[in-house]
Amino acid sequence: MPTTAPQTTDELYQALQDNDRRPYGRTRTVTAEELVDAAEQFAEPVPLVHALLELQEAYTYGSEPRKSPVVFARLLTLFDEQPDIFDDRLRHMLFWRFKWVSNALRALPEIPLASLRQWLTEMRDRYEKAGLGLHPYYGQAYQLAAHVGEDTALAYELWAGRSRTRLSDCEACEICERALYHLTAGDDERALRAWEPVLAGKESCQEEPARSLSYALLPLLRTGRTDRARELHLAGYRGCRRNPSMSGEVGRHLEFCALTGNEARGLELLAENRNLFDEVDSPLDQLDFLTGVEVLLQRVGSLGHGELPAAGYAGRTWTVAGLRAEVRDRADDLATRFDARNGTAAHTSRRRARLDRAPLLDTLELTLRTRSLDDVTPASPVAATAVRPDAAVPDSLPELILRARTSDEQGHPDAQACWVRLRTLVAARDYTHPDDPAVGPLARLRADLLADEANRAGERDRFADAAALHEEAAALYEDAGAPGDAALARACVLLATAEIPAEGADGPEAKAAALTAAHASLVRMHEETPGLTPHQEARLLRLRATALALRLQTTGSEEHVAPVFAEADRLRAFATRHDLAGQISGAQLLRATTYAISGDLPTAVTETDALLERLKAHGPAWHLPRTLGLRGRLQLVLQEPQAAYTDLAEGLRLAADWPGDTVDPTRLHTDLAEACLRLGRPDEALRHLTRSAELDLRRGSRPDAYCTYSNAAQLSLDLGRVEDCIALLDSLLAEPDVAAGELDDRLVAQLRLTRARALHTGEDLKAATAEFVALAAESAGWDDDPGSHAMIAAETAVLLAESGDFGRAREAADQALAAHARAPRYEHLSNSLRELARLQAQQQGPDGLPDALAVLADAGRVADEARAAGYEAHGRSLDTALAYEHGRVNAYAGAYEDALAALEQALALLGEPGREDDDRAGEWAECVRLAGAVEGLYLERPAPARTRLDAAIARLTALGHTEETEPLTSLAARLRDEE
């Protein structure tokens, strides 16, 4: 909003122009109201006309239909009193907006039907008096008939059968009305045929295609075009979300989710559009929106999830059931009011038809992040632990406790189900501990539960929590008279403490020292603790080996390899003597991973093969998925993706038999994604990435999940699945921890950066530029990462240039250059600067040449720096690319001699291509083509241009680069034709 009122008409017009760039909503509307007040101070009325037109537009697209007719009445009075102040453009706008008033009055049930008809008469009379065609009038008459629920056949023919005029609605809007006429008649196919130009993007306007897309979703499903429906849902929803003037469209997208098994996504979209409950002032739009909301809530409730939280009216929290009751009452009231005004039952009947519609599909995968209602149900701490569905849990309490301990000693996954059940029982106020010597005292059971909780914490890298819980368990074991278990718990404390990142310590060296000390303490504890059972002693040996294995992972030092093998062999020998299958497997797995870390991959594979044979023969079966996963990863490193895929897929299949806490399927999915990419199956890779990320989210590993999702988003963008990419990132950025700023800001920035690039690829330049500008401003404060700021600022400069804002583009480029001076990004910055120069010359011609050449001079300095630093570009040579861009920039600006000289330099730098050099052949051919065009067409020297082209064609043909000759041949033919 302007800080001070405009004092001159020039300031007013500038303020109106600035406000026109704002999105529709309260800020734009309030500013427009203030500018009307400011315009009234000027003696001449024309500024007031412009201000009133802006205000009516703000009311119309801000969903405030009650105010739009009032503003138009003032405009009409000015027209009647001073028609000469309305030039052709203003007069056109005035008569166009008769339709806006018709739409506004129709949306208000308090306006009598007679008044609506009277307004249409006023519109017809004024059009006739002004000598304007009546096609727009008949269009409004048809829309009123359709709204009321009258027989529309005659009204439709009177409108559709007439010739269009300059004041008719745009083609896209009229296509939508024709399609809706056929849709109401029950003819889905004819409606879709009518819609096709809009659905295909050939016709558009302020409201289209978003409006048509929302209506076309269900007909597409009913006619079996599910893939098209999915595609248009993603594109269409993005065009209407959070927009008060398109709340009805949002409601239809919610309905679409409810009818395709995407109820969880529907609730997510409802939360994103919570503002619409309070910002939509149009009763007709409210009715449309609320009915779509009720369809969704009704479906969620019917599936047994009425107590889920839902986003609704401000001021209180809502459940699905509670919000549905509120929405139903409000929407029923609105439908009743419209029907009372219209004298029909049309709106109640239409509403009932939507609510009675059965789901059209059991499930349709709409986004890369497919979730069910169970996935969004808040989980209790107990439920958060994965349990095998068919895990046998004894009913007898003593038997349950003993089963839990035995399973835990074996490492059997069913131990988790037992601990979960016991945790619930012990927490109950009426719990009574069994008086059974085999079970032992309550203190021992509580220690068991603490030890299990500590293990879960350690698996999630919460080492400090794990150490504290193990310490507490050790004390309880001592109290319960279980010294062996107490010693084992204290051993776990030693290892967990060694893994806690040291404050201010020197990274890997400090951790390696801590693990060395922990191992020494574990050895002493082992030697000094008598009376250990075989199970306890094996666990202690396993901890000793683990400490050294972690040290090797930390340092990668060759001197740390042999000690790991020694501990692993000691564990294997002990476990073999006592027939502890799980520990034998663990020791062999540790040997295989140690070979892999030390770089001996063939031996690692041999060890893994032997372990798999043993597991198949002797078990334990739940170690198979992990071992297959290891062999799969080894095969990826050995460049055997098909073998890796086979093992990883089998590991994933077997992992489904066990809880996620036993076998980590997220790693299997991630590795399968890599295997799929190497096998040329990117769509399958994408599915594995998203599955891995969602599993990480469920287990609470949120940063890991977001990183994987970021990779998935980038892959989807690389595959050209732009809407999938945007929808995925929109969903992630709406997560509560992201919105609340709890996630790492750099990770969030990466998600936003990928989204901005996707918006740019999807040709939403305005939204992409806004996001890039915001990211450039934020990254300017990243003192520890100036390189990232350089890249972001450079891309921002290009987008600003595409928008024609070259002043801000230059500022962004200067920021990029300053950051580049601290952390060089030669290729990225050079590419961006060349593109900025090209855009300026292309859009501004000769006037933009000096600034464009100044930008290329900066790019030249970057190329010089890169050469001095010995940097080799991954793509085109920076020097040849710069010479080519000099040619192109000068050509755009009409400096053809300079352009030709630059292109000659580029060709000299490139040199003639070779037989196998396809990339350089293409670059060389393009330089020759542009040089030929400049020389032959613009400098009008066709003979030398043809000689140049013919020689290049002969050279490329001889080398087998026939595809590269096609544009050269075409240009040569054109030059001959023009002689």
Disulfide bonds with the S-S distance in Angstrom:
none
